[in-house]
Amino acid sequence: MASASDASSSQENPMVQRPKKGAPFKFLVPLIYAPVLPLIRLSLRRNPVLRDRLFTAVLIGAFAHGGYLVTDIYDQESK
């Protein structure tokens, strides 16, 4: 029979936990917006104003996401 101290020591030790498998979601986001950019250009040919605004918005979001990832990596390296 396991004592109470055995159960609490396994919860306190962070090395006991398994690492998560797979990539974090933040690194998989480009797989979503990368194919969307050409689809916007192709599907909205008849409405160039909406096409250009939507394309620009998605592109700005992609650069913002990339900037967030880069600053997050530099922040982790500086610690």
C-alpha positions as CSV (number, residue, x, y, z in Angstrom):
1,M,0.0,0.0,0.0
2,A,1.4,3.4,-1.0
3,S,1.7,6.0,1.7
4,A,0.5,9.6,1.3
5,S,4.1,10.9,1.0
6,D,4.7,8.7,-2.0
7,A,1.7,10.2,-3.9
8,S,2.6,13.8,-3.1
9,S,6.3,13.4,-4.1
10,S,5.4,12.1,-7.5
11,Q,3.1,15.2,-8.1
12,E,5.8,17.6,-6.9
13,N,8.6,16.3,-9.2
14,P,8.2,17.8,-12.6
15,M,10.5,15.2,-14.2
16,V,7.9,12.5,-13.7
17,Q,5.5,14.0,-16.2
18,R,5.7,12.9,-19.8
19,P,6.5,15.6,-22.4
20,K,3.7,16.3,-24.8
21,K,3.9,14.7,-28.2
22,G,3.5,16.7,-31.4
23,A,4.1,20.3,-32.2
24,P,2.4,23.2,-30.4
25,F,-0.6,24.7,-32.2
26,K,1.2,28.1,-32.6
27,F,3.7,26.4,-35.1
28,L,0.9,24.8,-37.1
29,V,-1.0,28.0,-37.8
30,P,0.9,28.7,-41.0
31,L,-0.5,25.5,-42.5
32,I,-3.9,27.2,-42.2
33,Y,-3.2,30.7,-43.6
34,A,-0.7,29.8,-46.2
35,P,-3.2,28.0,-48.5
36,V,-5.8,30.7,-47.8
37,L,-3.7,33.4,-49.6
38,P,-3.9,31.9,-53.1
39,L,-7.5,30.9,-52.6
40,I,-8.4,34.5,-51.8
41,R,-6.6,35.7,-55.0
42,L,-8.3,33.1,-57.2
43,S,-11.8,33.0,-55.8
44,L,-12.4,36.8,-55.5
45,R,-11.3,37.8,-59.0
46,R,-14.6,39.5,-59.8
47,N,-14.4,41.7,-56.7
48,P,-10.9,43.3,-56.7
49,V,-11.5,45.7,-53.8
50,L,-12.6,43.0,-51.4
51,R,-9.9,40.7,-52.7
52,D,-7.1,43.1,-52.0
53,R,-8.4,44.1,-48.6
54,L,-8.9,40.5,-47.5
55,F,-5.5,39.5,-48.9
56,T,-3.8,42.4,-47.1
57,A,-5.5,41.6,-43.8
58,V,-4.5,37.9,-43.9
59,L,-0.9,38.9,-44.9
60,I,-0.7,41.4,-42.0
61,G,-2.0,38.7,-39.7
62,A,0.7,36.3,-41.0
63,F,3.5,38.8,-40.4
64,A,2.1,39.6,-36.9
65,H,2.0,35.9,-36.1
66,G,5.6,35.4,-37.4
67,G,6.8,38.4,-35.4
68,Y,5.1,37.0,-32.3
69,L,6.9,33.6,-32.8
70,V,10.3,35.3,-33.3
71,T,10.0,37.5,-30.3
72,D,8.9,34.6,-28.2
73,I,11.9,32.6,-29.2
74,Y,14.3,35.5,-28.5
75,D,12.7,36.0,-25.2
76,Q,13.2,32.4,-24.2
77,E,16.9,32.5,-25.3
78,S,17.6,35.6,-23.3
79,K,16.5,34.0,-20.0
